[in-house]
Amino acid sequence: MTGVVRVLSIAGTDPTGGAGLQADLKSIAAHDGYGMGVVTALVAQNTRGVRSVHVPDTGFLREQLDAVSDDVVIDAVKVGMLGTADVVATVTGWLAEHRPPVVVVDPVMVATSGDRLLSADAEAALVDLFVHADLLTPNRAELRVLGDLARRTTSGADRAGGATAVDGVGTGGPLDDAALVAATWDVLVLAKGGHDDGPTSDDVLVAPDGRVRLFSGPRVLTENTHGTGCSLSSAIATLAARHGDWEVAVRAAKRWLTTALEHADALDVGAGNGPVDHGAATRAALPPVSWTDAWWDDVAEVREDLLHDEFLRGLADGTLPTAAFEGYLAQDVHYLRAYERLLARLAAESDGPAAAFWTTAAEGCAAEARDLHHRRLAGSHEDDPVHPVCAGYLAHLQAAACTGSTAVLAAAVLPCFRVYAWVGTRLGTAPEGHPFADWIGSYGDPAFAAASAEATSWVERLAATATGAERGRMARAHRRSTQWEAAFFRMPSGFVTV
């Protein structure tokens, strides 16, 4: 199989998302499959247990199944909760007609909470369903039920003769049941060891001819095991369709489930047996989330529009009127004096290297206002009033300072670093004799780019430890500051929208 495998889950629902159809779809997606779902039962359940079950009309069930198979090529099917004999018969009939390449049946009879999920007559109807299955994945309680069903089916004859011993796993008990079930219905059976004791959780794949393969893994000490059977079986179905080999699929799925169990407690979902973390392995493989990069991307259009502004175009090619540039610098002096105080406040609210960085940045603002600007202005424009744009920007920054959140203030001051450094890279190096070479050089200076990167790093750390609500305030403060930065550049031309 090449490309994304298409996997159909035929199962009941779980409104809390930890088991059933919802868990199947998460598991399929975690293994880069395209998940589809046909609902067999609507289950009112949570992590504490099952409250009630509603089984839709089997005619509608068949319509769901046909709607998928009439339109989509199905690479694998995972069958979960069926509930009644009529539902079992309907699914069996559909499988007999279509027989997808991979069929995994998780014979949902007993939930992790102990609730019985399959009627007695439905258990008997499973005999016909198993004929169309490749792999059964019962839990320990379900394996006992299936073993009894197999004994009744074969009138008590042990056709399998017991499973062959394998590295540390003896025969008897669950393995005998698995071997009997495998031989009775000519199907692979995964005898899972999640309910055993000891430091390892050992699953055994039993073939119809009695051959076994042991899959050992560390036992994860957690009570959050809701939906483990659903999740494992749908993962195996997806991986079997991709790899074309059951042992490769089971091994990979078990490793994935171990990771999902290791991270289950951190989910903090429900007060009972919570779900596993289906996304843990995928999350670990992804690059770390960068909050500041997301904010930077959020203002991409604002930044790109800057490059078409009259002020920057004139600055870059040297055609900007001197009066316009000096008026801009006069406002920049007003801005930098206030900005210096805000950076000093950030330094006072920080400690260690962060405080040292913000202190150095504040001192750099003072030097910039004193040297470059005053050298350019030479005492002129000292009486220029604060422009409404400059006043608006400073009012916004002061409001961020008054939120009581160091993180929000840091996010608000960051665009001054990043936007100017970004503009510096776009303006490039001014040629000899360029009228604004000193200003262009100051913002294209590698040292300023390094300061911008360090400021971004400190804000990123604050975002990583912020609450979701505070991080939202940071994002909005950053966005608004970037809009004010754009308005500041447009200010000399008199065309300003904020």
Number of C-alpha atoms within 10 A of each C-alpha: 10 7 8 15 23 20 29 32 28 26 26 25 26 21 15 17 20 30 31 31 33 21 28 35 25 22 28 28 19 19 23 18 25 17 22 18 21 21 21 30 24 17 19 15 18 23 24 14 16 17 10 9 15 12 16 13 12 17 11 12 20 17 12 16 20 15 12 15 15 8 8 12 13 20 22 27 28 27 31 28 27 29 26 20 18 15 23 24 18 18 20 21 16 14 18 14 8 12 16 18 14 22 26 28 26 25 25 24 25 18 20 19 15 11 12 15 18 18 14 13 13 18 20 17 18 18 18 15 20 22 15 22 24 19 26 26 25 25 24 18 15 18 25 18 17 23 22 16 21 25 18 12 15 13 9 11 13 17 17 19 13 20 24 17 16 13 7 7 16 12 14 13 12 19 27 23 28 35 34 32 31 28 23 23 20 19 23 26 29 28 24 22 20 17 12 12 10 10 11 14 19 22 20 22 25 28 23 21 19 21 16 21 18 19 19 15 16 13 19 19 11 14 14 28 25 27 24 24 26 30 29 23 29 35 31 30 32 33 26 26 25 21 13 14 11 19 17 13 19 23 18 17 23 21 17 23 22 22 19 23 25 19 20 23 19 11 12 10 19 14 10 15 21 24 29 30 25 27 17 19 18 15 12 10 8 8 7 8 11 14 19 21 11 12 18 20 12 14 15 12 10 17 19 12 10 19 16 10 15 16 22 19 15 13 21 21 14 16 14 18 12 13 10 13 17 17 17 21 21 23 23 19 21 19 18 20 16 18 22 21 16 22 23 20 18 23 22 15 14 16 12 8 11 19 18 15 20 27 20 15 21 24 15 15 20 17 14 17 20 14 13 16 19 17 10 16 16 11 10 12 14 13 8 11 12 15 16 12 20 21 15 16 21 20 12 17 23 16 15 24 20 12 12 10 15 21 25 28 26 27 29 27 23 21 25 16 20 20 20 19 24 16 18 21 16 13 19 14 15 19 10 7 8 15 17 19 16 13 17 21 16 16 21 22 16 14 12 19 19 13 18 21 16 16 22 21 15 18 24 20 14 20 23 14 11 16 11 11 9 16 19 14 20 28 22 16 25 27 20 19 23 27 18 23 23 22 22 23 19 20 21 22 12 9 11 14 12 13
